[in-house]
Amino acid sequence: MPLLDVTQDEEVPGHRSSYCGCLRSASLFSELSDLEIAPFLDTAQARTYKKGKLLYLEGESGEYFYVICSGWIKLFHTMPEGDEVIIDMLTNGHLAGEDAFFENGAHTSSAQIIEDVHLLSMPVRVLKEQIGTSQTLALRMLSTMSQHHKRHYGEMALNATQNAPQRVGSFLLRLCPIDKKTDIVFHLPYDKTLIADTLGMKGATFSRALNVLRDETGLRIKGTSVEIDSAERLIKFIYGPLAAKYTREEI
């Protein structure tokens, strides 16, 4: 495993109201009452981590879980031969480290900061205590797990039927602002090499896929900037005859 930046994190001063906004951006906490969310606000610490920071390792005891306020975190497994397999990419409103709640207190994957991140850190013990007393929180935990598995199974099913350009197109489509249909402009959330790794393809394959997307859909990438003339045209390329079945909210 390559050496990683494990410098100490920096605690960030903040206000209770801003903590609450970050917590409620996560589906787990979005429907809790003020009384139910109070124990998490009381124990939350706002922290910032720099790119490259290793947050935790697979198999380590997990005392804290995290809600991401901004930035990106990579979850990954390291195989016995040393290869790294990316499990998920997490950003605003996602949780990290909650896996320790289920697996005898140990993390089931490793987590690394891939773009500077601001997050709230809370003890796993508080989550355990509150799930034991709040039916709403317990149901939200089950719902969050269900949504997570549904997203992953959907991605696996699509990956099994899509070619490389379609898979790259699906990734970029999910980054498009939901309220824009034409003249869409946004920035890649992290570097192209990591995007290729996330999609399980070589760098050369990723580059060829971008060329196909440019020729077939008019999509353009300049540095980290992505320009898409028509979301509908991209959707038709990705899903072909099934494009009419998909709405932007479902993708």
C-alpha distance (Angstrom), angle and dihedral (degrees) to the residues before:
residue distance angle dihedral
M1 . . .
P2 3.82 . .
L3 3.77 119.8 .
L4 3.77 111.6 -95.1
D5 3.78 134.6 -160.0
V6 3.79 104.9 -97.4
T7 3.80 98.0 169.7
Q8 3.77 116.7 150.3
D9 3.76 117.8 -82.4
E10 3.78 122.0 -116.0
E11 3.76 121.8 -124.1
V12 3.78 112.3 -135.2
P13 3.79 123.9 -149.4
G14 3.77 113.3 -124.9
H15 3.77 146.3 157.0
R16 3.78 128.1 -101.4
S17 3.81 91.4 -121.1
S18 3.80 92.6 56.0
Y19 3.81 89.9 47.1
C20 3.80 89.0 53.1
G21 3.81 91.9 51.4
C22 3.79 91.3 52.2
L23 3.82 92.5 47.5
R24 3.78 93.4 48.9
S25 3.81 90.3 52.1
A26 3.82 86.2 70.9
S27 3.79 114.7 80.6
L28 3.81 90.5 -134.4
F29 3.82 91.1 65.9
S30 3.80 102.0 26.2
E31 3.82 96.2 98.6
L32 3.80 100.3 36.8
S33 3.79 120.3 118.2
D34 3.79 120.4 -118.5
L35 3.81 88.6 -102.8
E36 3.81 92.9 51.5
I37 3.80 94.5 47.5
A38 3.83 94.2 45.9
P39 3.85 96.6 86.1
F40 3.79 90.0 56.3
L41 3.79 92.9 47.9
D42 3.80 89.7 48.9
T43 3.81 92.3 56.7
A44 3.83 101.3 31.8
Q45 3.79 119.6 116.2
A46 3.81 120.3 -165.4
R47 3.78 112.5 -136.0
T48 3.78 138.7 173.2
Y49 3.80 125.5 -148.5
K50 3.79 129.4 -168.5
K51 3.80 125.7 -128.0
G52 3.80 111.0 -80.1
K53 3.80 96.1 29.8
L54 3.82 114.1 139.0
L55 3.79 106.8 -134.7
Y56 3.82 97.6 -172.7
L57 3.80 141.8 -26.8
E58 3.78 130.7 -119.9
G59 3.80 109.9 -94.9
E60 3.79 94.8 22.2
S61 3.78 119.8 128.1
G62 3.80 108.3 -99.4
E63 3.79 114.8 -141.6
Y64 3.82 95.5 161.9
F65 3.78 139.1 41.3
Y66 3.79 126.6 -161.0
V67 3.80 141.9 -141.2
I68 3.80 113.2 -153.7
C69 3.82 114.8 -132.6
S70 3.83 95.2 177.5
G71 3.80 138.9 -14.2
W72 3.81 133.3 42.0
I73 3.81 135.6 -73.7
K74 3.81 126.1 -168.2
L75 3.81 121.0 -145.2
F76 3.81 114.2 -157.6
H77 3.79 147.5 161.8
T78 3.80 122.8 -135.6
M79 3.81 110.2 -142.3
P80 3.85 121.3 -139.7
E81 3.80 90.7 -103.5
G82 3.81 90.1 53.8
D83 3.80 100.3 -102.9
E84 3.79 116.8 138.5
V85 3.80 120.9 -132.1
I86 3.80 116.9 -164.5
I87 3.80 112.1 -135.9
D88 3.79 101.7 -179.7
M89 3.78 145.1 -19.4
L90 3.81 116.0 -132.3
T91 3.80 130.8 -162.0
N92 3.82 141.7 155.4
G93 3.81 113.0 -4.9
H94 3.81 95.2 10.5
L95 3.79 125.1 122.0
A96 3.80 125.3 -131.0
G97 3.77 128.5 -170.1
E98 3.80 96.2 21.1
D99 3.83 88.0 116.4
A100 3.83 87.2 81.9
F101 3.80 87.0 68.8
F102 3.81 89.9 70.0
E103 3.81 108.6 28.1
N104 3.80 102.1 66.3
G105 3.78 89.7 -79.9
A106 3.83 95.3 -57.7
H107 3.80 128.4 117.9
T108 3.81 115.4 -112.5
S109 3.82 93.9 -153.7
S110 3.80 139.8 16.9
A111 3.81 123.4 -103.7
Q112 3.81 128.7 -149.5
I113 3.81 132.2 178.0
I114 3.81 110.0 -117.6
E115 3.81 98.0 173.7
D116 3.82 124.0 23.3
V117 3.79 106.4 -79.2
H118 3.80 138.1 -159.1
L119 3.79 114.9 -160.0
L120 3.78 146.5 156.1
S121 3.80 117.6 -113.1
M122 3.82 119.5 -154.1
P123 3.82 134.3 171.5
V124 3.82 115.9 -97.9
R125 3.82 87.7 -139.2
V126 3.82 89.5 66.2
L127 3.80 90.3 53.5
K128 3.82 90.0 50.7
E129 3.80 92.4 48.0
Q130 3.81 94.7 48.4
I131 3.81 95.6 44.9
G132 3.81 86.1 55.7
T133 3.82 91.6 56.5
S134 3.83 104.4 30.3
Q135 3.80 119.7 67.3
T136 3.80 89.9 -172.4
L137 3.80 91.8 56.4
A138 3.81 92.2 46.0
L139 3.81 91.1 52.1
R140 3.82 91.1 45.9
M141 3.81 89.4 52.8
L142 3.82 90.5 53.8
S143 3.81 90.9 45.8
T144 3.81 92.1 49.3
M145 3.80 90.9 50.9
S146 3.81 90.7 48.6
Q147 3.81 92.5 50.7
H148 3.81 90.5 48.0
H149 3.81 93.2 52.3
K150 3.81 92.3 43.2
R151 3.81 90.7 54.6
H152 3.80 92.8 48.0
Y153 3.80 94.7 46.2
G154 3.80 89.9 48.1
E155 3.79 91.3 51.7
M156 3.80 91.5 47.4
A157 3.80 91.5 51.0
L158 3.81 92.2 49.6
N159 3.81 93.2 45.5
A160 3.78 89.5 54.9
T161 3.81 91.6 58.8
Q162 3.82 103.7 30.7
N163 3.78 128.4 84.9
A164 3.83 121.4 -133.4
P165 3.85 97.2 -89.5
Q166 3.80 90.7 49.3
R167 3.81 91.9 50.0
V168 3.81 91.5 50.1
G169 3.80 89.0 46.2
S170 3.82 90.6 52.5
F171 3.79 90.7 51.5
L172 3.81 92.3 50.9
L173 3.80 92.9 44.2
R174 3.81 90.5 57.7
L175 3.82 88.4 56.6
C176 3.81 94.0 53.7
P177 3.82 116.1 107.8
I178 3.81 104.6 -100.8
D179 3.81 93.4 -133.8
K180 3.82 95.2 54.7
K181 3.82 123.0 85.4
T182 3.80 100.8 165.7
D183 3.82 138.4 25.1
I184 3.81 90.8 24.0
V185 3.80 118.7 -178.8
F186 3.82 126.6 178.5
H187 3.80 140.4 142.0
L188 3.78 128.5 -108.0
P189 3.82 108.9 -105.7
Y190 3.82 93.9 -137.6
D191 3.80 139.3 0.5
K192 3.81 123.6 -57.1
T193 3.81 94.4 -116.7
L194 3.79 90.7 59.0
I195 3.81 91.4 45.2
A196 3.82 89.0 54.7
D197 3.82 90.2 49.0
T198 3.80 90.6 49.0
L199 3.81 89.9 53.5
G200 3.81 91.5 46.6
M201 3.79 97.4 -117.0
K202 3.80 138.7 118.9
G203 3.79 120.4 -102.7
A204 3.82 92.1 -111.7
T205 3.81 90.9 51.9
F206 3.79 90.2 49.8
S207 3.82 91.6 50.9
R208 3.81 91.9 49.9
A209 3.80 89.8 48.8
L210 3.81 90.5 54.3
N211 3.80 89.9 51.3
V212 3.81 90.6 52.6
L213 3.81 91.0 48.7
R214 3.79 90.4 50.1
D215 3.82 92.0 51.7
E216 3.82 96.9 41.3
T217 3.82 102.5 37.1
G218 3.81 106.5 17.5
L219 3.81 91.1 -117.1
R220 3.82 113.4 159.1
I221 3.79 131.7 -164.0
K222 3.79 120.4 -166.5
G223 3.79 110.3 179.0
T224 3.80 103.6 -51.8
S225 3.82 94.3 -22.0
V226 3.83 117.9 103.2
E227 3.82 122.1 -163.0
I228 3.81 121.8 -167.8
D229 3.80 119.8 -179.1
S230 3.81 96.1 -164.4
A231 3.80 130.7 14.4
E232 3.82 89.0 -163.1
R233 3.80 91.6 57.7
L234 3.81 90.8 50.3
I235 3.82 91.9 48.1
K236 3.82 91.0 51.3
F237 3.80 90.5 51.7
I238 3.81 92.8 48.6
Y239 3.81 99.4 44.1
G240 3.79 103.1 23.0
P241 3.84 112.8 -169.2
L242 3.82 90.2 1.9
A243 3.82 93.7 58.2
A244 3.81 92.7 102.2
K245 3.83 89.8 63.1
Y246 3.80 93.4 61.6
T247 3.78 129.0 79.0
R248 3.80 124.1 -170.0
E249 3.83 90.3 -111.4
E250 3.81 91.9 58.2
I251 3.81 97.0 48.7
